[in-house]
Amino acid sequence: MKISDDILRHHLKNVYFLIGTACGGKTTLAKELANKYGFIYFGEHYAEANNEGWREFQRLRKKEDESEDIDWEHYFNREPLVYAESLKESINEYNEFALLEIVKLAQKETVITDLLLPAEIAIKLAPYNRVASLLAMPDLIIQDYFKRESHQPMLDFINTLKDPEKIKDNVAHVLRISNEEVINQTQEIGLFQHLRDNESTIEKTLALIEEHFGLI
């Protein structure tokens, strides 16, 4: 980060962070908590709807993509480690912008966010009882990933390419690499974590998070 972690930590004292893997329940639980306690939920859709600077940032990125005339066959079939590292860089770029927006909101409101923050960064920015990592094992993530409504446009686009099954296999490999790293880092650092499985429910997980955050 370009701003001191200590400064950010001070200005983020009114923020709860839900981090973790894809398909772990971050967005669902963040919205549940926001609705129940009157928190502001900050996700990418909030930024798009409420901040002109963010919309301009996204427009510029889209313009760059269009000007590069991307070879999408190559893009989706990149070597998985290279692909995973590229995704990580994009997420970190978004996080730097988003944290500055969250700082502004948190001066007057309590905020909950589902940013894809690495565990090593999240624990520098907030105390233990303000960060929860919601995890799903890679096999479950791969099973659910393209079934999600938010991922449907990506799946529809992949299905227009030459070998969609090969691409989906490669994306699955990337998902496995990226999310295994998230799980390992969470466990190494010792963050509070909840592992989603087929028996998990929103109600049970919500209660665990509320207890960890000291809300009940």
Backbone torsions as a table, in degrees:
resi	resn	phi	psi	omega
1	MET	NA	148.9	-179.4
2	LYS	-86.7	-11.9	177.9
3	ILE	-108.8	142.5	179.6
4	SER	-51.7	134.5	177.9
5	ASP	-59.8	-36.3	-179.6
6	ASP	-64.1	-39.6	178.6
7	ILE	-66.7	-45.8	178.5
8	LEU	-61.2	-42.9	-179.1
9	ARG	-58.1	-43.2	179.1
10	HIS	-61.0	-43.9	-176.0
11	HIS	-81.1	-7.8	179.3
12	LEU	-107.0	18.5	-175.6
13	LYS	-66.2	-17.9	178.2
14	ASN	-101.0	26.8	-175.9
15	VAL	-121.5	137.2	170.4
16	TYR	-106.2	136.4	-177.9
17	PHE	-114.0	123.4	167.4
18	LEU	-105.5	115.3	-179.0
19	ILE	-120.7	-174.6	175.8
20	GLY	131.9	-156.9	-175.8
21	THR	-86.4	171.1	166.9
22	ALA	-61.6	148.7	173.7
23	CYS	62.1	19.9	179.0
24	GLY	-87.6	-13.4	178.6
25	GLY	106.4	12.2	-175.8
26	LYS	-57.5	-53.4	-175.5
27	THR	-66.2	-43.9	179.5
28	THR	-59.1	-47.5	-177.3
29	LEU	-71.9	-34.8	178.1
30	ALA	-62.9	-42.3	179.2
31	LYS	-68.6	-37.6	177.0
32	GLU	-61.2	-46.4	-179.4
33	LEU	-66.4	-39.9	179.0
34	ALA	-61.6	-44.4	-179.5
35	ASN	-67.2	-38.9	-175.3
36	LYS	-74.3	-36.7	-172.6
37	TYR	-112.6	2.2	178.4
38	GLY	75.0	21.5	176.7
39	PHE	-75.0	158.1	167.5
40	ILE	-83.8	127.1	174.1
41	TYR	-90.9	121.0	177.8
42	PHE	-108.7	109.0	171.3
43	GLY	-130.1	-176.9	-176.5
44	GLU	-61.1	-35.1	-179.6
45	HIS	-65.8	-33.8	177.0
46	TYR	-62.8	-45.9	-178.9
47	ALA	-61.3	-43.1	-178.8
48	GLU	-63.6	-39.1	-174.7
49	ALA	-79.7	-27.7	-168.2
50	ASN	-117.5	-1.7	-174.9
51	ASN	-136.6	116.1	-178.9
52	GLU	-65.7	-35.4	178.5
53	GLY	-60.4	-40.7	178.4
54	TRP	-67.6	-41.0	179.3
55	ARG	-62.0	-38.8	178.4
56	GLU	-66.7	-40.0	177.4
57	PHE	-57.8	-44.9	-179.8
58	GLN	-67.6	-38.4	178.6
59	ARG	-62.6	-41.5	-179.6
60	LEU	-65.6	-40.5	178.3
61	ARG	-64.4	-41.2	178.9
62	LYS	-64.2	-39.6	179.4
63	LYS	-63.5	-40.5	178.5
64	GLU	-62.8	-43.5	179.0
65	ASP	-60.5	-44.0	-178.6
66	GLU	-65.2	-40.0	-177.6
67	SER	-69.8	-25.2	-179.3
68	GLU	-80.5	-10.8	179.6
69	ASP	50.9	64.3	-171.3
70	ILE	-63.3	136.0	170.7
71	ASP	-85.7	96.4	-172.2
72	TRP	-68.5	-29.0	175.2
73	GLU	-60.1	-46.1	178.7
74	HIS	-67.4	-41.8	-177.3
75	TYR	-56.3	-50.2	-175.7
76	PHE	-78.9	-16.9	-178.8
77	ASN	-104.2	16.5	177.4
78	ARG	-61.2	156.4	175.8
79	GLU	-54.7	130.5	-170.5
80	PRO	-53.8	-40.5	179.3
81	LEU	-64.5	-38.9	177.9
82	VAL	-67.1	-44.2	179.3
83	TYR	-60.5	-47.0	-178.7
84	ALA	-62.7	-39.7	179.6
85	GLU	-66.9	-37.0	177.9
86	SER	-64.1	-42.2	177.7
87	LEU	-62.7	-41.2	179.7
88	LYS	-61.4	-41.4	178.8
89	GLU	-63.4	-41.4	178.8
90	SER	-64.2	-41.5	179.1
91	ILE	-64.0	-43.0	179.8
92	ASN	-64.1	-35.9	177.5
93	GLU	-63.8	-44.5	177.8
94	TYR	-63.8	-42.7	-176.5
95	ASN	-60.5	-39.2	-179.2
96	GLU	-62.8	-42.5	177.1
97	PHE	-66.3	-46.9	-174.8
98	ALA	-63.3	-39.9	-178.9
99	LEU	-62.2	-36.5	177.3
100	LEU	-65.6	-37.1	176.8
101	GLU	-68.2	-39.4	179.5
102	ILE	-65.2	-39.1	176.7
103	VAL	-55.0	-44.6	-179.7
104	LYS	-61.6	-47.0	-178.3
105	LEU	-64.7	-38.7	-172.1
106	ALA	-74.1	-6.5	177.0
107	GLN	-73.6	-22.4	-178.1
108	LYS	-124.0	-18.6	-174.7
109	GLU	-131.3	162.5	169.8
110	THR	-90.6	132.9	-173.2
111	VAL	-119.3	141.8	168.3
112	ILE	-123.4	136.6	-175.1
113	THR	-136.0	152.3	177.5
114	ASP	-114.5	35.5	176.9
115	LEU	-55.4	145.4	175.4
116	LEU	-83.0	62.0	179.5
117	LEU	-78.8	136.0	170.1
118	PRO	-61.2	145.6	-178.9
119	ALA	-57.1	-38.5	-177.3
120	GLU	-65.0	-26.6	176.9
121	ILE	-86.2	-43.2	-177.6
122	ALA	-57.1	-41.8	-176.1
123	ILE	-73.2	-16.8	174.2
124	LYS	-81.0	-24.5	-173.7
125	LEU	-98.5	-13.1	-177.1
126	ALA	-152.3	152.1	177.0
127	PRO	-67.7	165.0	-176.8
128	TYR	-51.6	-42.4	-175.2
129	ASN	-84.2	14.0	173.8
130	ARG	-118.0	3.9	-179.6
131	VAL	-128.3	129.8	174.6
132	ALA	-132.8	136.0	-179.6
133	SER	-105.4	119.3	179.9
134	LEU	-103.0	119.8	-169.0
135	LEU	-121.0	152.5	168.3
136	ALA	-135.9	143.6	179.1
137	MET	-69.9	150.1	-175.6
138	PRO	-51.9	-39.7	-179.0
139	ASP	-61.8	-39.3	178.7
140	LEU	-69.8	-39.1	178.3
141	ILE	-60.9	-48.2	-178.5
142	ILE	-62.9	-38.5	179.1
143	GLN	-63.0	-39.4	-172.3
144	ASP	-94.8	-20.5	-164.5
145	TYR	-54.1	-52.9	-175.4
146	PHE	-84.5	-0.9	175.8
147	LYS	-84.9	-12.8	-176.3
148	ARG	-77.2	137.8	-177.9
149	GLU	-56.8	-38.0	-177.8
150	SER	-68.2	-20.0	-179.7
151	HIS	-97.3	-2.2	-176.9
152	GLN	-60.2	-42.1	178.5
153	PRO	-60.2	-37.4	177.6
154	MET	-64.9	-44.8	179.2
155	LEU	-63.2	-43.4	179.0
156	ASP	-59.0	-41.1	180.0
157	PHE	-67.8	-44.7	178.9
158	ILE	-58.0	-37.1	-178.8
159	ASN	-68.5	-11.5	176.0
160	THR	-88.7	-9.4	-176.4
161	LEU	-85.9	174.7	-168.9
162	LYS	-64.3	-45.0	-176.0
163	ASP	-133.5	76.2	-175.4
164	PRO	-59.9	-33.4	-178.4
165	GLU	-67.8	-38.5	176.7
166	LYS	-63.3	-42.2	179.9
167	ILE	-64.6	-44.3	-179.6
168	LYS	-63.3	-35.6	175.8
169	ASP	-64.5	-39.5	-179.6
170	ASN	-69.7	-41.7	176.9
171	VAL	-60.7	-39.9	177.8
172	ALA	-61.3	-40.7	178.1
173	HIS	-62.6	-42.9	178.7
174	VAL	-63.5	-43.4	177.8
175	LEU	-59.0	-40.9	-180.0
176	ARG	-63.6	-48.1	-179.3
177	ILE	-60.4	-50.8	-174.8
178	SER	-63.3	-43.2	-173.8
179	ASN	-82.2	-27.3	171.6
180	GLU	-63.2	-37.5	177.5
181	GLU	-63.6	-42.1	178.8
182	VAL	-62.1	-46.0	-179.4
183	ILE	-62.2	-46.9	-178.4
184	ASN	-62.8	-41.2	-178.9
185	GLN	-67.3	-41.0	178.0
186	THR	-58.9	-44.3	-178.3
187	GLN	-70.1	-38.6	179.1
188	GLU	-63.4	-40.9	-177.1
189	ILE	-79.6	-25.4	176.9
190	GLY	84.9	30.8	176.6
191	LEU	-70.5	156.2	169.5
192	PHE	-60.5	133.2	-177.4
193	GLN	-142.0	152.5	173.4
194	HIS	-132.2	126.2	-179.1
195	LEU	-98.2	115.3	178.9
196	ARG	-72.3	137.7	171.9
197	ASP	-139.0	-172.8	-175.8
198	ASN	-69.6	-12.1	178.7
199	GLU	-95.9	-6.8	-176.5
200	SER	-69.1	145.3	173.6
201	THR	-129.4	158.6	178.0
202	ILE	-61.4	-42.4	-176.2
203	GLU	-62.4	-46.6	-178.9
204	LYS	-66.2	-43.3	-179.0
205	THR	-67.0	-40.2	178.4
206	LEU	-58.7	-44.1	-179.6
207	ALA	-61.9	-40.6	178.8
208	LEU	-63.9	-42.8	-179.5
209	ILE	-68.1	-41.8	178.3
210	GLU	-59.1	-42.7	179.7
211	GLU	-65.3	-45.1	179.9
212	HIS	-61.8	-40.8	-178.8
213	PHE	-78.6	-5.0	-180.0
214	GLY	73.9	27.3	-178.6
215	LEU	-88.5	-17.9	177.9
216	ILE	-131.4	NA	NA
